[in-house]
């Protein structure tokens, strides 16, 4: 257990250092040497924990946001989960903007795709159980991919279009879409 705590603390230190550096320069210009110099760990320690800077970034975003969302009861608390994600993006929009500016929109969507797909599938699975419905696996996969594309695109837009954000309108739109989807699952007979 002690080793796991130490490992987590080391990863957290390295990720906090990355966040600090991202406030000052583009993601594509950040080097492992710069990170390890600033946080005081050696190169071997960095590579023990992370394959590269992208793996570090992915771990950081998963740790701070995606894993938290996975613990919501998405069927019951989807609005709370939406607000959590929006708050996270508001507080850390420089991270998403920094990465977006370095790798572009399409690459960024691919970066989040697997995690978002897992979250979307878990919501669909919960709805199947809740409403005692069986959804055709092909349709289920299609719906999960459809919503994953939409949600990842909306999240990126939310981060990039800071001056156009209307939180309550966006929450209302997403809530309406999710509620309509859940309602249609109640009616879906297979």
N, C-alpha and C positions, 0 to 999 in steps of 0.2 A: 504493500500500500504506500509506503514512504517513497519508493521509486516512482510510482505513478504520480504522486503529488509533485515531486521534484521535476519530473518530465513535463507535467502540465505547467508548472510555474516557469520553467525555462522557455517553453513554447510561448507562453503569455508574454514574457519579457521580450522575446524576439519580435512577436507580433506588435507589441506596443511601440517598439523601436521603429518598425516599418511604418506604422501609422504616423509617428512623429515626423519621419523623413518625408512621407507623402504630402505633408502640409507644405513642404518647401520645394519639392521638385517632382517632375513627372515620373510616373511609375517605370517607364521604359529606361529612365536614366539612373535608377537605383541599382546598386550592386550589392552582392553578398558582402564584399569587403567593407563597404560603408555601414551596412547593418551590424556586422560583428564588431567593428571598431566602436560604434556608438553604444552598443549594449554590453560590450565587455565579455563576449563569449568567443571561443575560437572557431575557426572554420569547420573543424571536425565536428564540433557540437552542433553547428547549424545543419550540416549535412546528415548528421545522425537523426535529426528530427524532421528535416524537410529536404525533398529532392531538389527544389529550386525555389526561386522567389514566388512563382505562381502557386506552388504547393503551400507556401507560407500564407499567401493571400487567401487561398481557398480555405485553409484551416481557420484563419482568423474570421472570415465571414461565416463559416459554418458554426464556429464556436459562439460567436456573438449574436447571430440572428437565426440561422436556419435550424440549429438544434433547439433553440427556444421555441420556434414556431411548431416544430414537430411535437412538442409537449402540450400544445393546446388541444382541447377537444374541438377539432375544426368544424365538426357538424353543429355544435352548439355555440362555439365561441369564435366563429369566423370573423365577425366584426372586430372583436378584440385583437385577433391575430393581424388583421389588416392594419389596425391602428398601431400595433407594435412595430410592424414592418415600416410603416410611414415614419414613425418616430425615429426608428433606427436610421433610416435614410436621411431624415432631416439632420440628425446629430452627426452623421458621418458622410454627408453628401460629397465632401472633398475626396473621400476614398473612391467612391463610385465615379466621380468626375475624373479623377486622376487616372484610374484604370481605363475608363471609357476613352479618354484622350490618347492613351497609349496603344490600346488594342482595337478600338472601334466597337461599334454597336453589335455587329454579327458575332464577333469573337466573344464579346461579353455575354451575349445570350447563351452561347454554347457553354461558357464557363459556368453559368448557373443552371443549365438545363437539367442535369441529372438530379440535383437536389430538389428543384421545383417539381420535376416529374414525380419523384417519390412522395412529396407532400400532396400533390394533386391526386395521385393514386390512393393514398391513405384516406383522403376525404371521400373519394368514390366508394372505397371499400366500406367505410363507416356508414355511408348512406345505404349501401346494399343491406347491411346488417340491420340498421335502424328500421328500414321500411320493408324488410323481409322480401327483397327483390333480387333476382338474379339477372345480371346484365351480360349480354353476349360479350365474350372476351375481346373480340375484334372491335366492337363498338366502345367498350370500356377503354381500350388502348387509344382509340381515336379521340375520344373525349378528353382523356388525360393529356394527350399531346396538344390538343387544341387549346385547352386552358393553360397548359404550361407555356406555350408560345405567347399567349395573350398576357399572362401575368408577368413573365419575364420582360416582355416589351414595355408593359405599363410601369414596372418598377424602374427600368432604365429611364423612361421618359420622366417619371416623377423626380428622379435624381437630377436629370439634366435641365429640366425646365423649371428651375427654381422660382422664377418670377411669375410663372403661369399657374402655380399650384393653388388649387382650391380644395383643401382637405375634406371638408364636409361633402362637397359635391362628389368628389372621387370616392369617398367611403360610401355614399349613397348609391352611386352607380355600381360599384363592385358588390355591395350588399344585395342590390336588386338582381343582379346577374346570378349571384350564388343562390339566392332564395328561389329564383325562377328555375334554376337547374335542379335544385333539391326537390322542388314541387313536381317538376316533370319526372324525376326519378320515382316519386310516389305513384305516379300514374303509369309508369312504364311497366308493361307486363311481358314477361319472357318465360 
